[in-house]
């Protein structure tokens, strides 16, 4: 059922601060040199029981976007001063020690700089801690932020706009989609981090058992997919015991279908930008076809059931022939279903070329931090996002990079060379992100039960769409995006 995922050390010059006339301080540092690489850090097998209390920092007066852009570049000079930064991130068992090692190496290469890392479990709990710390003027200097939080955090004026050299770095070395992922209303706020995209996972053995060729999945039209799902499903006494496909009832996943039918959710363009006057398009013809497809697969064809475990769970158990999930699912399958015979292919599309969405985290700097700390934070973020450091990360974790000189490097897929290339095949052309609205997360939360009720057959398509449109209109009426 639906549940409520090195070689030599060398001296690197410290960040200096300019004082001019009225005491204007610089807002950015020079490009970092390569830091020494170390032997790969050992990976813990379980999440540390670390839940550090929010550290207290002294908040500086906010600078405007114009000030951040116009501020002179900081002089780089050894000052002998110590700079201590606070860095927050979500906790992830396999990542904690690796990120700590990166921080340690940056500190070793930058005498006087120290970065204290605090890890927080729970996605929404983490977001609430960030907002509470901002309100209490005890926010960290920089942090990892979930992609959909960008419109909210930028609108609250709590993020530091990226200095020019960061913007230039993104333009020169990152895909259009990657740069877009960290941009809101024309302002860039950080770097993409731990990128993910969705693809279609196929259980090869279930395809073969149904007389279908797993190398030719039914993903080139909605009708083809519906027909294929029906052939793959198995019913016992009228009950679906093996599903042709199981949906993920989140708006994020529904968006895959909508964008692959040429539609939108709330009038957003291909870059996720929402018009000044948002128009809820959840009931428009192209989007309506996606609602109908989901309903028909579940309730008309009996090719799936809302009473089965979620799509990924059923796929792991071998009871689902197809499911849409991200690159992160590879690790889940390796751990929980190591003998499962599966393949990965592009998303189901009803248009000429399949469309994907970028997901994942971002690394951002907080506006309230002091100017010298922000300069160091940006310097660190630029360093950890160099090609070599990105590739090092990708040899440890099955996430993706939108950095263009990483995408085609064999090291980028070393953890799953037979699976990860399927994600990188589409990466250069992806620009879609979730709609850029401050209420997106609430909208997704409000619509999930609506999808679930429809898939369970408790409502029909019209009832579901009407309820979704009303929810969306109510939310959008309360915001300026």
C-alpha positions as CSV (number, residue, x, y, z in Angstrom):
1,X,0.0,0.0,0.0
2,X,1.0,3.6,-0.3
3,X,3.2,4.8,2.6
4,X,2.7,8.3,4.1
5,X,14.6,7.3,-0.4
6,X,46.6,14.7,-2.7
7,X,50.5,15.4,-4.0
8,X,52.2,17.6,-2.1
9,X,50.7,19.8,0.5
10,X,51.2,23.4,-0.3
11,X,50.4,26.7,1.3
12,X,47.3,28.2,-0.2
13,X,46.8,31.9,0.5
14,X,44.1,32.9,3.0
15,X,41.1,34.9,2.1
16,X,41.7,38.6,2.7
17,X,39.2,41.4,3.1
18,X,39.3,44.8,1.4
19,X,38.2,48.0,3.1
20,X,37.3,50.9,0.9
21,X,36.1,54.4,1.7
22,X,32.9,53.6,3.6
23,X,34.2,50.2,4.7
24,X,32.8,48.2,1.8
25,X,33.9,44.6,2.1
26,X,34.5,42.2,-0.7
27,X,32.0,39.5,-1.3
28,X,34.0,36.9,-3.2
29,X,37.3,35.1,-3.2
30,X,39.7,34.2,-6.0
31,X,39.5,30.9,-7.7
32,X,41.0,28.1,-5.6
33,X,43.9,26.0,-6.5
34,X,43.7,22.3,-6.5
35,X,43.7,20.9,-3.0
36,X,45.7,17.8,-2.1
37,X,43.8,14.6,-2.7
38,X,43.8,11.9,0.0
39,X,43.2,8.2,0.1
40,X,39.5,7.5,-0.1
41,X,37.9,7.8,3.3
42,X,36.4,4.6,4.8
43,X,32.6,4.5,4.6
44,X,30.6,3.9,7.7
45,X,28.0,1.1,7.5
46,X,25.4,2.9,9.5
47,X,24.4,6.5,10.1
48,X,26.2,8.2,12.9
49,X,24.0,9.1,15.8
50,X,24.8,12.7,15.3
51,X,22.2,15.4,15.5
52,X,24.2,18.5,16.4
53,X,22.4,21.4,17.9
54,X,22.2,24.4,15.6
55,X,25.4,26.4,16.1
56,X,25.3,30.1,16.8
57,X,26.9,32.5,14.4
58,X,26.9,36.3,14.2
59,X,24.7,37.5,11.4
60,X,25.8,40.4,9.3
61,X,23.6,42.9,7.6
62,X,22.2,41.5,4.3
63,X,23.7,42.7,1.1
64,X,21.6,43.3,-2.0
65,X,22.0,41.4,-5.2
66,X,23.4,44.6,-6.8
67,X,25.9,45.0,-4.0
68,X,27.0,41.4,-4.3
69,X,27.6,41.8,-8.0
70,X,29.3,45.2,-7.8
71,X,31.6,44.5,-4.8
72,X,35.3,44.5,-5.6
73,X,37.0,41.1,-5.7
74,X,38.7,40.3,-2.4
75,X,42.4,40.6,-2.2
76,X,44.0,37.2,-1.5
77,X,46.6,37.5,1.1
78,X,47.9,35.6,4.1
79,X,46.4,37.4,7.0
80,X,47.2,35.0,9.8
81,X,43.6,35.3,11.0
82,X,41.5,32.3,11.9
83,X,38.1,31.9,10.1
84,X,35.7,29.3,11.5
85,X,32.6,28.4,9.5
86,X,29.6,26.4,10.4
87,X,28.3,24.0,7.7
88,X,24.9,22.1,7.8
89,X,23.8,19.2,5.8
90,X,21.4,16.3,5.9
91,X,22.8,13.2,7.3
92,X,23.4,10.1,5.0
93,X,25.2,7.1,6.4
94,X,27.6,6.5,3.5
95,X,28.4,10.2,3.0
96,X,29.1,11.7,6.4
97,X,32.7,10.6,6.7
98,X,33.5,11.3,3.1
99,X,32.3,14.9,3.3
100,X,34.2,15.3,6.6
101,X,37.3,14.2,4.8
102,X,36.8,16.8,2.1
103,X,36.4,19.4,4.8
104,X,39.6,18.2,6.6
105,X,41.6,18.4,3.4
106,X,40.4,21.9,2.6
107,X,41.4,23.0,6.1
108,X,44.8,21.5,5.8
109,X,45.4,23.4,2.5
110,X,44.0,26.6,4.0
111,X,45.8,27.3,7.4
112,X,43.5,29.2,9.7
113,X,40.3,28.0,8.1
114,X,38.2,25.5,10.0
115,X,34.7,24.2,9.1
116,X,32.5,22.6,11.6
117,X,30.0,20.2,10.1
118,X,26.6,19.4,11.6
119,X,24.5,16.6,10.2
120,X,20.7,16.5,10.6
121,X,18.4,13.6,9.9
122,X,14.9,13.9,8.4
123,X,14.2,16.1,5.3
124,X,11.4,18.3,6.7
125,X,13.0,18.4,10.1
126,X,16.2,19.7,8.6
127,X,14.4,22.4,6.7
128,X,12.5,23.5,9.8
129,X,15.9,23.7,11.7
130,X,17.3,26.0,9.0
131,X,14.3,28.3,9.1
132,X,14.3,28.4,12.9
133,X,18.0,29.2,13.0
134,X,17.6,32.0,10.5
135,X,14.8,33.5,12.6
136,X,17.0,33.2,15.7
137,X,20.0,34.7,13.9
138,X,22.0,31.6,14.5
139,X,22.1,30.2,11.0
140,X,25.1,28.3,9.6
141,X,27.4,30.0,7.1
142,X,26.6,27.6,4.3
143,X,24.6,24.4,3.9
144,X,23.1,21.8,1.6
145,X,19.6,22.7,0.6
146,X,17.0,20.5,-1.2
147,X,16.4,21.8,-4.8
148,X,12.7,22.6,-4.2
149,X,13.6,24.9,-1.3
150,X,15.3,27.4,-3.5
151,X,12.3,29.5,-4.4
152,X,11.2,29.7,-0.7
153,X,14.7,30.4,0.6
154,X,15.5,33.0,-2.1
155,X,12.1,34.7,-1.6
156,X,12.8,34.9,2.2
157,X,16.1,36.7,1.3
158,X,18.2,34.3,3.3
159,X,20.6,33.2,0.6
160,X,23.7,34.9,-0.7
161,X,23.7,35.5,-4.4
162,X,26.7,33.7,-6.0
163,X,29.6,36.0,-6.8
164,X,30.5,36.6,-10.5
165,X,33.3,33.9,-10.6
166,X,30.8,31.2,-9.4
167,X,28.3,32.3,-12.0
168,X,31.0,32.2,-14.7
169,X,32.1,28.7,-13.5
170,X,28.6,27.4,-13.8
171,X,28.2,28.8,-17.3
172,X,31.6,27.4,-18.4
173,X,31.5,23.9,-16.9
174,X,27.9,22.9,-16.2
175,X,25.0,21.9,-18.3
176,X,22.2,24.3,-18.9
177,X,20.0,22.3,-16.6
178,X,22.6,22.2,-13.9
179,X,23.1,25.9,-13.8
180,X,19.3,26.4,-14.0
181,X,18.8,24.1,-11.0
182,X,20.5,26.7,-8.8
183,X,19.0,29.8,-10.4
184,X,15.8,31.5,-9.3
185,X,14.4,34.6,-11.1
186,X,17.6,35.1,-12.9
187,X,19.8,35.0,-9.8
188,X,22.3,32.1,-9.2
189,X,22.5,30.9,-5.6
190,X,25.0,28.0,-5.5
191,X,26.1,24.7,-7.0
192,X,24.1,21.6,-7.9
193,X,25.0,18.7,-5.5
194,X,24.0,15.1,-5.5
195,X,22.0,15.4,-8.7
196,X,19.5,12.7,-9.6
197,X,17.1,12.0,-12.5
198,X,14.5,9.4,-13.2
199,X,14.4,6.6,-15.7
200,X,12.3,3.5,-16.3
201,X,13.5,0.3,-14.5
202,X,12.5,-3.0,-16.2
203,X,12.4,-6.5,-14.6
204,X,13.9,-8.6,-17.4
205,X,12.6,-11.9,-16.1
206,X,9.0,-10.8,-15.8
207,X,9.2,-9.5,-19.4
208,X,10.5,-12.8,-20.6
209,X,7.9,-14.7,-18.7
210,X,5.2,-12.6,-20.4
211,X,6.6,-13.2,-23.8
212,X,8.0,-9.7,-24.2
213,X,11.5,-8.6,-25.1
214,X,13.0,-6.6,-22.3
215,X,15.4,-4.9,-24.8
216,X,12.3,-3.4,-26.4
217,X,10.3,-2.0,-23.5
218,X,7.0,-0.3,-24.2
219,X,8.1,3.2,-23.6
220,X,7.6,5.1,-26.9
221,X,4.0,6.0,-26.5
222,X,1.4,6.1,-23.7
223,X,-0.8,3.5,-25.6
224,X,2.2,1.2,-26.1
225,X,3.0,1.5,-22.4
226,X,-0.6,0.8,-21.3
227,X,-0.8,-2.3,-23.5
228,X,2.6,-3.6,-22.3
229,X,1.6,-3.1,-18.6
230,X,-1.5,-5.1,-19.2
231,X,0.4,-8.0,-20.7
232,X,2.9,-7.9,-17.8
233,X,0.4,-7.9,-15.0
234,X,-0.8,-11.1,-13.3
235,X,-4.1,-11.5,-11.5
236,X,-5.0,-14.2,-9.1
237,X,-8.8,-14.6,-8.4
238,X,-9.3,-11.1,-9.7
239,X,-6.5,-9.6,-7.5
240,X,-3.4,-8.1,-8.9
241,X,-0.4,-10.1,-7.6
242,X,2.2,-8.9,-10.1
243,X,1.8,-5.4,-11.5
244,X,2.8,-4.3,-14.9
245,X,3.8,-1.0,-13.4
246,X,3.2,0.9,-10.2
247,X,3.0,4.6,-9.9
248,X,4.8,6.8,-7.4
249,X,1.9,9.2,-6.3
250,X,4.1,12.3,-5.9
251,X,3.6,15.3,-8.1
252,X,7.4,15.2,-8.9
253,X,6.9,11.7,-10.5
254,X,3.6,12.7,-12.1
255,X,5.5,15.5,-13.8
256,X,7.6,13.0,-15.7
257,X,4.4,11.9,-17.5
258,X,3.1,15.4,-18.0
259,X,6.3,16.8,-19.5
260,X,6.6,13.7,-21.7
261,X,3.2,14.6,-23.1
262,X,4.0,18.3,-23.8
263,X,2.0,19.6,-20.8
264,X,2.6,21.4,-17.6
265,X,1.4,21.5,-14.0
266,X,0.9,25.2,-13.2
267,X,2.0,26.8,-16.5
268,X,5.7,26.4,-15.9
269,X,8.1,26.5,-18.9
270,X,10.7,23.9,-19.7
271,X,13.0,25.4,-17.1
272,X,10.4,25.3,-14.3
273,X,9.8,29.1,-14.5
274,X,6.3,30.0,-13.5
275,X,4.5,33.0,-15.1
276,X,3.8,36.1,-13.0
277,X,0.2,35.0,-13.1
278,X,0.3,31.3,-12.6
279,X,-2.3,29.3,-14.4
280,X,-3.1,25.9,-13.0
281,X,-2.8,23.5,-15.9
282,X,-3.5,20.3,-14.0
283,X,-6.8,19.9,-15.8
284,X,-5.6,21.0,-19.3
285,X,-5.9,18.4,-22.1
286,X,-2.2,17.3,-22.1
287,X,-2.1,16.8,-18.4
288,X,-5.6,15.3,-18.3
289,X,-4.4,12.5,-20.6
290,X,-1.8,11.6,-17.9
291,X,-4.4,11.4,-15.2
292,X,-6.5,9.2,-17.5
293,X,-3.6,6.9,-18.3
294,X,-2.8,6.3,-14.6
295,X,-6.5,5.7,-13.8
296,X,-6.9,3.2,-16.7
297,X,-3.8,1.2,-15.9
298,X,-5.0,0.8,-12.3
299,X,-8.8,0.6,-12.5
300,X,-9.8,-0.1,-16.1
301,X,-7.1,-2.6,-17.1
302,X,-6.4,-4.0,-13.6
303,X,-2.7,-3.9,-14.6
304,X,-1.7,-2.5,-11.2
305,X,-3.2,-2.0,-7.7
306,X,-3.0,0.7,-5.1
307,X,-3.1,-2.0,-2.5
308,X,0.3,-3.4,-3.5
309,X,3.5,-2.1,-1.9
310,X,4.9,1.1,-3.4
311,X,6.4,0.7,-6.8
312,X,10.0,0.4,-5.7
313,X,9.2,-2.0,-2.9
314,X,7.2,-4.2,-5.3
315,X,10.0,-4.0,-7.8
316,X,12.6,-5.1,-5.2
317,X,10.3,-8.0,-4.3
318,X,10.0,-9.1,-8.0
319,X,6.3,-8.3,-8.1
320,X,6.4,-5.3,-10.5
321,X,7.6,-5.4,-14.1
322,X,8.3,-1.7,-14.5
323,X,8.8,1.3,-12.2
324,X,10.1,4.8,-12.5
325,X,12.9,5.7,-10.1
326,X,16.2,7.5,-9.9
327,X,19.9,6.6,-10.1
328,X,19.8,6.1,-6.3
329,X,17.6,3.1,-6.7
330,X,20.6,1.2,-8.1
331,X,22.1,1.0,-4.5
332,X,18.8,-0.2,-3.1
333,X,18.6,-3.0,-5.6
334,X,22.2,-4.0,-5.1
335,X,21.6,-4.2,-1.4
336,X,18.1,-5.7,-1.2
337,X,17.8,-7.6,-4.5
338,X,21.3,-8.5,-5.6
339,X,20.1,-11.3,-7.9
340,X,17.3,-9.3,-9.6
341,X,17.8,-9.3,-13.4
342,X,16.9,-5.8,-14.4
343,X,17.7,-3.1,-17.0
344,X,17.2,0.7,-17.3
345,X,15.8,2.6,-20.2
346,X,14.3,6.1,-20.9
347,X,11.1,7.3,-19.5
348,X,7.8,6.6,-21.1
349,X,7.2,9.4,-23.6
350,X,4.3,10.5,-25.9
351,X,6.5,13.0,-27.8
352,X,9.4,12.6,-30.2
353,X,12.2,12.8,-27.5
354,X,11.9,11.8,-23.9
355,X,12.0,14.6,-21.4
356,X,13.6,14.3,-17.9
357,X,13.7,16.3,-14.7
358,X,16.6,17.2,-12.6
359,X,16.4,16.5,-8.9
360,X,18.8,16.5,-6.0
361,X,20.4,19.0,-3.6
362,X,22.2,22.3,-3.9
363,X,25.0,23.9,-1.9
364,X,24.3,27.5,-0.9
365,X,25.8,30.3,1.2
366,X,23.7,32.1,3.8
367,X,23.2,35.9,3.3
368,X,23.5,36.6,7.1
369,X,27.1,35.3,7.3
370,X,29.9,37.8,7.6
371,X,31.6,38.8,4.4
372,X,34.9,37.0,5.1
373,X,33.1,33.8,6.0
374,X,31.0,34.0,2.8
375,X,34.2,34.4,0.8
376,X,35.7,31.3,2.3
377,X,32.4,29.4,1.9
378,X,32.2,30.2,-1.8
379,X,35.9,29.3,-2.2
380,X,35.2,25.9,-0.6
381,X,32.2,25.2,-2.7
382,X,34.0,26.1,-5.9
383,X,36.9,23.8,-4.8
384,X,34.7,20.8,-3.9
385,X,32.9,21.2,-7.2
386,X,36.1,21.0,-9.4
387,X,36.2,18.1,-11.9
388,X,38.6,16.0,-9.8
389,X,36.6,16.4,-6.6
390,X,33.3,15.7,-8.4
391,X,34.8,12.5,-9.9
392,X,36.1,11.5,-6.5
393,X,32.6,11.8,-5.1
394,X,31.2,9.7,-8.0
395,X,33.6,6.9,-7.2
396,X,31.9,6.6,-3.8
397,X,28.2,7.4,-4.4
398,X,25.7,6.6,-7.1
399,X,24.7,10.2,-7.6
400,X,25.1,12.1,-10.9
401,X,26.9,15.3,-11.9
402,X,25.8,18.0,-14.3
403,X,29.4,19.2,-14.8
404,X,30.1,18.8,-18.5
405,X,33.7,17.6,-18.2
406,X,32.6,14.9,-15.8
407,X,29.6,13.5,-17.7
408,X,31.7,11.6,-20.3
409,X,34.5,10.6,-18.0
410,X,34.6,6.8,-17.3
411,X,35.1,7.4,-13.6
412,X,31.6,9.0,-13.4
413,X,30.0,5.6,-13.9
414,X,32.6,3.4,-12.2
415,X,30.2,2.2,-9.5
416,X,27.6,0.8,-12.0
417,X,29.1,0.9,-15.5
418,X,26.3,-1.2,-16.9
419,X,23.6,1.0,-15.4
420,X,24.6,4.6,-14.9
421,X,25.4,5.4,-18.5
422,X,21.6,5.2,-19.2
423,X,21.2,8.3,-16.9
424,X,24.1,10.2,-18.5
425,X,22.8,9.6,-22.0
426,X,20.0,12.1,-21.3
427,X,21.8,14.4,-18.8
428,X,23.2,17.0,-21.3
429,X,19.7,17.8,-22.7
430,X,17.7,18.0,-19.4
431,X,16.6,21.5,-18.4
432,X,13.3,20.6,-16.6
433,X,13.1,21.2,-12.9
434,X,10.1,21.2,-10.6
435,X,7.9,24.3,-10.9
436,X,9.7,27.3,-9.4
437,X,7.1,28.3,-6.8
438,X,7.4,28.8,-3.0
439,X,4.4,26.5,-2.5
440,X,5.6,23.5,-4.5
441,X,6.3,21.3,-1.5
442,X,2.9,22.0,0.0
443,X,1.3,21.4,-3.3
444,X,3.0,18.0,-3.6
445,X,1.9,17.1,-0.1
446,X,-1.7,18.1,-0.7
447,X,-2.0,16.3,-4.0
448,X,-0.5,13.0,-2.9
449,X,-3.6,11.7,-1.2
450,X,-5.6,12.8,-4.3
451,X,-3.5,10.6,-6.5
452,X,-3.7,7.7,-4.0
453,X,-7.5,7.8,-3.8
454,X,-7.8,7.8,-7.6
455,X,-5.4,4.9,-8.0
456,X,-7.4,3.0,-5.4
457,X,-10.5,3.6,-7.4
458,X,-12.1,5.7,-4.7
459,X,-12.5,8.6,-7.0
460,X,-12.7,9.0,-10.8
461,X,-10.5,11.1,-13.0
462,X,-12.8,14.2,-12.9
463,X,-13.1,14.1,-9.2
464,X,-9.4,13.8,-8.7
465,X,-8.6,16.5,-11.2
466,X,-11.2,18.9,-9.8
467,X,-9.8,18.4,-6.3
468,X,-6.2,18.9,-7.5
469,X,-7.0,22.0,-9.4
470,X,-8.8,23.5,-6.4
471,X,-5.9,22.7,-4.1
472,X,-3.4,24.3,-6.5
473,X,-5.5,27.4,-7.0
474,X,-6.0,27.9,-3.3
475,X,-2.2,27.6,-2.7
476,X,-1.2,29.8,-5.5
477,X,-3.6,32.5,-4.5
478,X,-1.7,32.9,-1.2
479,X,1.7,33.5,-2.8
480,X,3.5,35.7,-5.3
481,X,5.3,32.5,-6.3
